Amino acid sequence: MSEVERWVLRRLAMFVGHFTLDAALDVVTSATLKQSVVLGAIDSLVAKSMVAARPIGAMMRYRLLDTTRAYALEIGMDEAELTNLAARHATYYQRWLEQTATEWATSPTGTERAEHFAGLNNVRAALEWCFGKNGDVAIGIRLAAAAAPVFLAMSLLPECYRWSERAILALVDATRGESEEMHLQASLGVASMHMYGPSDTARSALSRGLAIAEARGNVPNQVGLLGTLSMFHTRYGEFKIALDYAKRTRAVAGNVERSATTALAQSTLGRALHFMGNHGSARAELDAAFQHWTHAQQTYLGFDDRILVSLGLARTLWVQGYPAQSMERARQTITAAERSTNPASLAVALAWVPDIFVWTGDLRSAEEHADRLISHAQSHSLGPYLHVGRGYKGTLAIRRNDAKRGVETLRDCLERLHAVRYEMRNTEFRIVLAQGLVAIGQVGEGKTLIDETIRLVQENGDLFFMPEALRVKGCVLLSMPEPQTDEAEACFTQSLEWSRRQGAHAWELRTATDLADLLANQGRPESARSLLKPAFEQFAEGFDTADLTAARSLLSTLA
């Protein structure tokens, strides 16, 4: 090799894995090494097989074989020149990340993302240098801020957490409160929430990011961070606080004419209202948001909002009495999550879709999705979702009359979720656990648990499940050694009142079926029929689902 080729080869050894010609020219070219000289040297190095070239996507990519790179790195270089070269390398990849930020979230296939993945190893190497012994921390902070959203989009959560935290710790007074810190804090908060649940670290980071967005008058990020904090408190089981943040989100978005920002706020408020049992208002907000996401994609901090909206609509459709549409929406949501190629979005979809199939009685589909959730969560460091998947396994065991195993699994699930402060699934799993306890003869413990669950629902605002909790309490009272019939009937009546107030036809039908069965056993078949028939006739679809099948069967005996 000529002396120029040796110098170019040494500088190309800064790159880890594949790099583009544009990157090589930007990093290697200097005052003493002109662009035309670099181009000629690279062509010669390719001809001599010292540099490999092959197309990735629509662009030619280059790389040094590992043995060649190891040799090149041994070629001596002045320390000041080496530092300058590393700084140019890190700065180039910072700009590259900023220029391609939107493409990471919107590229629908792994093939289309391959050209981006080829650059990530260089980003990692640049971060290691920036925060290393002789690195440039200022460049590192900017690079980490640009890399964090990409790591989130790819669900590379440990890397997002590590570098965001490292950069935040390196901040000095002059760099605090800038947009870089806002992005770093937001990304750290979301990565922590995915990996460890709604921790103090996540809350602090998200709150700091919001404070910076407010101070800078950055409305889109205010809306996004308020929505993320609403999600944080939902996961923590603080549904009333989550609704407060959602209302703030809607108020802030109302001051700007940006459809994406408004849709994000509508999505946040719709989901918060859904958990509070306000199904009519929730569906209006979710429908409005979904109309926007039908024509555009919005990913904020690694969350694909279309998936969140679609899940909310699937659950709302079921509870309002459209089980067939609900199941179809659930399957569409899974398909959309798979197409998004975002592991976190798929985890969220898999964490909620099994509910729909459990409620409709399609236990095989529920188990299929629960198994996928467990495998997926294990593969992507998504601890809380792993426990949710196992909670579904316990639920399915109880539904299939394997109550002993189901009770053990659900108890373990609730303990593990509590350990990571992921409390949002408590109510539904506690309700099923109470049913399991009754099934294995521990009726007293089941009653204590359902009473405590109802108290927590009233306290925290998880009113979506209030009709079901009251119905199950009525069933528990009827299962006691000395059945408390009057109290059970009172619970069923309260459940019906809650169901009708919420417009929750699905819960209403379940309770009407149980109460009609009680009335029939008391010798009051006419009262039973007059109660159950109107509840059943509210449905126009899903007649093969479990609840409608049970109601129709009971009605036939009351005719």
Secondary structure as GFF3:
##gff-version 3
##sequence-region A 1 559
A	DSSP	alpha_helix	3	12	.	.	.	ID=ss1
A	DSSP	alpha_helix	21	28	.	.	.	ID=ss2
A	DSSP	alpha_helix	35	47	.	.	.	ID=ss3
A	DSSP	beta_strand	52	56	.	.	.	ID=ss4
A	DSSP	beta_strand	59	63	.	.	.	ID=ss5
A	DSSP	alpha_helix	66	73	.	.	.	ID=ss6
A	DSSP	alpha_helix	79	106	.	.	.	ID=ss7
A	DSSP	alpha_helix	110	130	.	.	.	ID=ss8
A	DSSP	alpha_helix	137	153	.	.	.	ID=ss9
A	DSSP	alpha_helix	157	170	.	.	.	ID=ss10
A	DSSP	three_ten_helix	173	175	.	.	.	ID=ss11
A	DSSP	alpha_helix	179	196	.	.	.	ID=ss12
A	DSSP	alpha_helix	200	216	.	.	.	ID=ss13
A	DSSP	alpha_helix	219	235	.	.	.	ID=ss14
A	DSSP	alpha_helix	239	253	.	.	.	ID=ss15
A	DSSP	alpha_helix	259	275	.	.	.	ID=ss16
A	DSSP	alpha_helix	279	293	.	.	.	ID=ss17
A	DSSP	beta_strand	299	300	.	.	.	ID=ss18
A	DSSP	beta_strand	303	304	.	.	.	ID=ss19
A	DSSP	alpha_helix	305	319	.	.	.	ID=ss20
A	DSSP	alpha_helix	323	340	.	.	.	ID=ss21
A	DSSP	alpha_helix	343	360	.	.	.	ID=ss22
A	DSSP	alpha_helix	363	379	.	.	.	ID=ss23
A	DSSP	alpha_helix	383	399	.	.	.	ID=ss24
A	DSSP	alpha_helix	403	419	.	.	.	ID=ss25
A	DSSP	alpha_helix	426	439	.	.	.	ID=ss26
A	DSSP	alpha_helix	443	460	.	.	.	ID=ss27
A	DSSP	three_ten_helix	463	465	.	.	.	ID=ss28
A	DSSP	alpha_helix	466	478	.	.	.	ID=ss29
A	DSSP	alpha_helix	485	502	.	.	.	ID=ss30
A	DSSP	alpha_helix	505	521	.	.	.	ID=ss31
A	DSSP	alpha_helix	525	537	.	.	.	ID=ss32
A	DSSP	alpha_helix	546	558	.	.	.	ID=ss33
###
